[in-house]
Amino acid sequence: MMTAPVIRSDVPGSFAWGVFHERHPKLVQQVLDALPYGPSERAAIEELLAESIDGVLQPLSTSAHDRQQWLEWGGEGVNGRPWGEAPFLWAESYFYRRLLEATGYFRPGTWQGIDPFAPFKDAELAGPAVDAELVALGDLPSEFTDKRAAALLSSALWGNRADLSFQITAEAGGSIASDLVADDSESLWAELERAQGGRVGIIADNAGRELLPDLVLVDHLLASGLAAQVVVYVKPQPYYVSDATMADVLATVERLRTATTAAAGTIGERLWRAMNSGALVVRTHPFFCAPLPFHDMPADLRSEFTGAAMTILKGDLNYRRLVGDQLWPPTTAFTEVASHFPSAVTALRTLKSDVIVGVDAAVVAQLDSAGTPWRTNGRHAVIQVDLRR
């Protein structure tokens, strides 16, 4: 069995170290500014931040509904140790679970069920950038052509990169090739054609400008007949700032339905009817907020993916969970570390963390020689497919 060092956040100057020492302090301040939390919530949030930087991992309170689950997910092995000594994936995931606890999300009271990240997600979805995206939908080919498919896949891949909107991808006719470090898109479309009329799963990543093109791609798969059913998997609770929940799916479908442009409105109505008929299903599972790789998914979730014609994983976190949050040599074959997944799988991911596999050695050498943080700056992306079953 292949292995590689597990990423931790105790290496000063590393990307993972920067998440805890630079990104999280800024995030905490944004959360405190976005909602009028009271003194007890504010104090708990600030205490969590201090603990995560200089303290040791503390278990969830004895009254927490999922305390035992987190202990089973690895808490017994890391509680009482410095945060930086835990695997980065584990510690980062636990930070967001603890942040919900600090805000009162799970406790009976007035803050119960209030998404601390909702102000950010709502502002993005209602913003002018999304208005422009909805208008640009009208510039895409109306027929279910290869050009339309390529443009929609590219938009879903690049998410919220402002220079790669529906408008730009419509004009380019697909992905921006110079920024793709691995491109198996032909294999993806060929497999969807081969298994036409099957079930396709999409494990969503972020809400807002990233979920919008995901759902437009879902509409294309259904309306073109490439999929008879699409199952979109979302988080059961707020997670990693902007990760999509059911509330975000509903808000995005409504944003499409009520758009003033005909193309967007038509897509929104089709998605609404698809949910009515069961052609589009939204599901979740506690494991989507687990601090573990997908290799460790429980049997009931594994059985949901088994038999799917294709499962598409969106975004950086899902990529880390698919291949393992480890320092693989970047030339490691994607199929070597993704073949454990219970269906054919495609990763659509912009690079925003250290983990990367499946890149040709010449491409790696070229990127390394440029001297830019190409693994983490979000400038590059991959479309990687594993069909081995």
C-alpha positions in Angstrom: 0.0 0.0 0.0 1.4 3.4 -1.0 2.0 5.9 1.7 3.3 9.5 2.1 3.8 11.9 5.1 0.6 13.1 6.6 0.4 16.9 6.5 0.5 18.7 9.9 0.3 22.4 10.8 3.3 22.6 13.1 5.9 23.6 10.4 6.3 27.4 10.6 5.9 29.0 7.3 4.1 26.1 5.7 0.7 26.5 4.1 -1.0 24.5 6.9 0.7 26.6 9.5 -0.5 29.7 7.8 -4.1 28.5 7.9 -4.0 28.4 11.7 -1.8 31.4 12.4 -2.9 33.8 9.6 -6.2 32.7 8.0 -8.1 31.7 11.1 -7.5 34.9 13.0 -8.9 36.9 10.1 -11.8 34.5 9.7 -12.7 34.8 13.4 -12.7 38.6 13.2 -15.0 38.4 10.1 -17.4 36.1 12.0 -17.4 38.5 15.0 -18.1 41.4 12.7 -20.8 39.7 10.7 -23.3 38.8 13.4 -24.0 40.5 16.8 -22.9 37.7 19.0 -23.2 38.3 22.8 -20.4 38.4 25.3 -20.5 34.6 26.0 -20.4 33.6 22.4 -17.7 36.2 21.6 -15.5 35.0 24.5 -15.9 31.3 23.4 -14.9 32.1 19.9 -11.8 34.1 21.0 -10.9 31.3 23.4 -11.1 28.7 20.6 -8.8 30.8 18.4 -6.2 31.2 21.2 -6.4 27.4 22.0 -5.9 26.5 18.3 -2.8 28.6 18.1 -1.0 28.1 21.4 -3.0 25.5 23.3 -3.9 21.8 23.2 -6.8 20.1 21.7 -9.8 19.9 24.0 -12.7 17.4 23.6 -16.2 18.5 22.9 -18.3 19.2 25.9 -20.0 16.3 27.6 -23.4 17.6 26.5 -22.4 17.7 22.7 -24.6 15.5 20.7 -21.6 14.2 18.6 -18.9 14.0 21.3 -18.6 10.3 21.0 -18.5 10.4 17.2 -15.6 12.8 17.3 -13.8 10.6 19.8 -14.3 7.7 17.4 -13.1 9.8 14.5 -9.7 10.2 16.2 -10.2 12.5 19.1 -9.0 10.0 21.7 -5.6 10.0 19.9 -5.1 13.7 19.7 -7.0 15.4 22.6 -4.5 16.9 25.0 -1.9 17.4 22.3 -0.9 20.6 20.6 -3.2 21.4 17.6 -0.2 21.3 15.3 0.6 17.7 16.1 -2.7 16.5 14.8 -3.1 15.8 11.1 -3.9 19.0 9.3 -7.2 17.7 7.9 -8.3 16.5 11.4 -7.4 19.8 13.1 -8.8 22.1 10.5 -12.1 20.2 10.4 -12.3 20.1 14.2 -11.7 23.9 14.3 -14.9 24.4 12.3 -16.9 22.0 14.5 -15.7 23.8 17.6 -16.5 27.2 16.1 -20.1 26.1 15.7 -20.1 25.1 19.4 -18.7 28.5 20.4 -21.4 30.3 18.4 -24.2 28.3 20.0 -25.2 26.6 16.8 -26.1 23.4 18.5 -27.2 24.6 21.9 -30.8 25.3 22.8 -31.3 29.0 22.6 -31.6 31.9 20.3 -28.4 31.2 18.3 -29.3 27.6 17.7 -29.3 26.8 14.0 -27.9 30.2 13.0 -25.2 29.7 10.3 -22.3 31.9 11.3 -21.2 32.0 7.7 -24.6 32.9 6.2 -23.8 36.7 5.9 -20.9 35.9 3.6 -22.8 33.3 1.5 -25.9 35.5 1.2 -23.9 38.5 0.2 -22.1 36.6 -2.5 -25.2 35.0 -3.9 -27.1 38.4 -4.0 -24.1 40.3 -5.4 -23.5 41.9 -8.8 -21.0 39.2 -9.8 -23.8 36.6 -9.7 -26.0 39.0 -11.7 -23.4 39.1 -14.4 -23.1 35.3 -14.3 -26.8 34.9 -14.8 -26.7 37.3 -17.8 -23.8 35.4 -19.3 -25.7 32.2 -19.2 -27.7 33.6 -22.1 -24.5 33.7 -24.2 -23.9 29.9 -24.0 -25.2 27.7 -26.8 -28.8 26.9 -26.1 -28.5 23.4 -27.6 -26.9 20.6 -25.7 -23.7 20.7 -27.7 -20.1 19.7 -26.9 -19.2 23.4 -26.7 -21.9 24.0 -24.1 -20.8 21.0 -22.1 -17.2 22.1 -22.1 -18.1 25.6 -21.0 -20.3 24.4 -18.2 -17.6 21.9 -17.0 -15.0 24.7 -17.0 -17.3 27.1 -15.1 -17.9 24.4 -12.5 -14.2 23.7 -12.2 -13.1 27.2 -11.7 -15.9 28.2 -9.4 -15.5 31.8 -8.2 -12.4 32.8 -10.2 -13.6 36.2 -11.4 -11.8 36.0 -14.7 -13.3 32.6 -15.6 -17.1 33.3 -15.6 -19.7 31.8 -17.8 -19.0 34.7 -20.2 -15.3 33.9 -20.5 -15.7 30.2 -20.8 -18.5 30.6 -23.3 -16.1 32.6 -25.5 -13.2 30.2 -24.9 -15.4 27.2 -25.5 -14.0 25.3 -22.4 -11.3 25.2 -19.9 -8.4 27.6 -19.9 -5.8 25.1 -21.0 -2.7 26.9 -19.8 -3.9 26.8 -16.2 -4.9 23.1 -16.2 -2.1 20.9 -15.0 -4.1 17.7 -15.7 -7.1 17.4 -18.0 -9.0 14.1 -18.2 -12.2 15.9 -19.4 -12.4 13.7 -22.5 -12.5 10.6 -20.4 -15.2 12.1 -18.2 -17.5 12.9 -21.2 -16.8 9.5 -22.8 -17.7 7.7 -19.7 -20.9 9.7 -19.2 -21.8 8.9 -22.8 -21.1 5.2 -22.4 -23.2 5.0 -19.2 -25.9 7.4 -20.5 -29.0 7.4 -18.4 -27.4 6.3 -15.2 -27.0 8.0 -11.8 -24.4 10.7 -11.3 -23.3 11.9 -7.9 -21.9 15.3 -7.2 -20.2 16.0 -3.9 -20.6 19.8 -3.6 -18.0 22.1 -2.2 -18.8 25.8 -1.7 -22.1 27.7 -1.9 -22.5 31.0 -3.8 -20.7 31.5 -7.0 -19.3 28.0 -6.9 -22.6 26.2 -6.3 -24.3 28.1 -9.1 -22.3 26.6 -12.0 -22.5 23.2 -10.2 -26.3 23.3 -10.5 -26.2 24.6 -14.0 -24.0 21.5 -14.9 -26.5 19.3 -13.1 -29.3 20.7 -15.3 -27.2 20.0 -18.4 -26.6 16.4 -17.3 -30.3 15.8 -16.8 -31.7 17.8 -19.7 -29.3 16.3 -22.2 -30.1 12.8 -21.0 -26.5 12.0 -19.9 -27.9 11.3 -16.5 -31.3 9.9 -15.5 -30.8 11.0 -11.9 -28.3 13.3 -10.2 -27.6 13.1 -6.5 -26.0 16.3 -5.0 -24.3 15.7 -1.7 -24.0 18.6 0.7 -22.8 19.2 4.2 -25.3 18.5 7.1 -24.2 21.7 8.9 -22.1 24.9 8.2 -18.5 23.9 7.5 -15.3 25.4 6.2 -16.9 28.9 5.9 -18.7 28.6 2.6 -19.4 24.9 2.2 -22.9 24.2 0.7 -25.8 23.0 2.8 -29.4 22.2 1.8 -30.4 25.8 2.5 -27.7 27.0 0.1 -29.0 24.7 -2.7 -32.5 26.0 -2.2 -31.3 29.6 -2.2 -29.3 29.0 -5.4 -32.2 27.3 -7.3 -34.4 30.2 -6.3 -31.8 32.7 -7.5 -31.9 31.0 -10.9 -35.7 30.8 -11.0 -36.2 34.5 -10.2 -33.5 35.8 -12.5 -34.6 38.4 -15.0 -32.8 36.5 -17.8 -34.7 33.8 -19.7 -31.8 31.3 -19.8 -31.2 31.4 -16.1 -35.0 31.3 -15.3 -35.4 28.3 -17.5 -32.6 26.4 -15.8 -34.0 27.3 -12.4 -37.5 26.0 -13.3 -36.0 22.7 -14.7 -34.1 22.2 -11.5 -37.2 22.8 -9.4 -39.2 20.3 -11.4 -36.3 17.8 -11.3 -36.4 18.0 -7.5 -40.2 17.5 -7.6 -39.8 14.4 -9.7 -36.8 12.9 -7.9 -34.5 13.3 -10.9 -32.5 15.7 -8.7 -32.0 14.5 -5.2 -30.1 16.4 -2.4 -28.6 14.2 0.3 -26.2 14.5 3.2 -24.5 12.4 5.8 -22.6 13.1 9.0 -19.4 11.8 7.4 -19.3 14.8 5.1 -18.2 16.8 8.2 -15.8 14.1 9.4 -12.0 14.9 9.7 -11.1 11.8 7.8 -10.3 10.8 4.2 -13.0 9.2 2.1 -11.1 5.9 2.3 -12.6 5.7 5.8 -16.2 6.3 4.9 -18.8 4.1 6.6 -20.5 1.3 4.9 -23.9 3.0 4.6 -22.4 5.9 2.7 -20.2 3.7 0.6 -23.3 1.8 -0.5 -24.9 5.1 -1.7 -22.0 5.7 -4.2 -21.8 2.1 -5.3 -23.5 1.7 -8.7 -23.2 5.3 -9.7 -22.1 5.9 -13.3 -19.9 8.6 -12.0 -19.3 10.6 -8.9 -17.9 14.1 -9.4 -16.0 15.6 -6.4 -15.8 19.4 -6.3 -13.2 21.5 -4.7 -10.0 21.4 -2.7 -11.3 19.8 0.5 -13.0 16.9 -1.3 -9.7 16.3 -3.2 -7.8 16.2 0.0 -10.3 13.7 1.4 -10.2 11.6 -1.8 -6.5 11.1 -2.2 -5.4 11.6 1.4 -4.1 14.9 2.9 -0.5 13.7 2.4 2.6 15.0 0.7 2.5 12.6 -2.2 5.1 13.1 -5.0 3.0 15.1 -7.5 3.7 12.5 -10.2 1.9 9.8 -8.2 -0.8 8.4 -10.4 -4.3 9.7 -9.5 -5.7 6.2 -10.0 -3.3 4.8 -7.4 -4.7 6.9 -4.6 -8.3 7.3 -5.8 -9.2 3.8 -6.8 -10.6 3.0 -3.3 -13.7 5.1 -4.1 -16.7 2.9 -4.6 -17.6 4.3 -8.1 -15.9 5.8 -11.1 -14.8 9.2 -9.8 -13.8 12.6 -11.2 -12.1 15.4 -9.3 -12.8 19.0 -10.4 -10.4 21.0 -8.3 -8.6 24.3 -8.2 -5.3 24.0 -6.3 -5.5 25.7 -2.9 -3.5 23.4 -0.7 -0.3 21.4 -0.8 -1.8 18.0 -1.9 -1.4 17.2 -5.6 -1.1 14.0 -7.6 -1.4 12.9 -11.2 0.7 15.6 -12.8 3.2 14.9 -15.6 6.9 15.2 -14.5 7.6 17.8 -17.2 4.7 19.9 -16.0 5.8 19.7 -12.4 9.3 20.8 -13.4 8.0 23.7 -15.3 5.7 24.9 -12.5 8.5 24.4 -9.9 10.9 26.4 -12.0 8.5 29.4 -12.1 9.0 29.9 -8.4 5.3 30.6 -7.6 3.2 28.8 -5.0 1.4 26.9 -7.7 0.0 24.3 -5.4 -1.8 26.8 -3.2 -2.5 30.0 -5.1 -5.7 28.9 -6.8 -4.3 29.7 -10.3 -4.1 26.1 -11.5 -6.6 23.3 -11.6 -7.1 19.6 -12.4 -9.8 17.5 -14.0 -8.8 14.0 -13.0 -10.7 10.8 -13.7 -10.4 7.2 -12.3 -12.5 4.6 -14.2 -10.8 1.5 -12.9 -13.4 -0.7 -11.4 
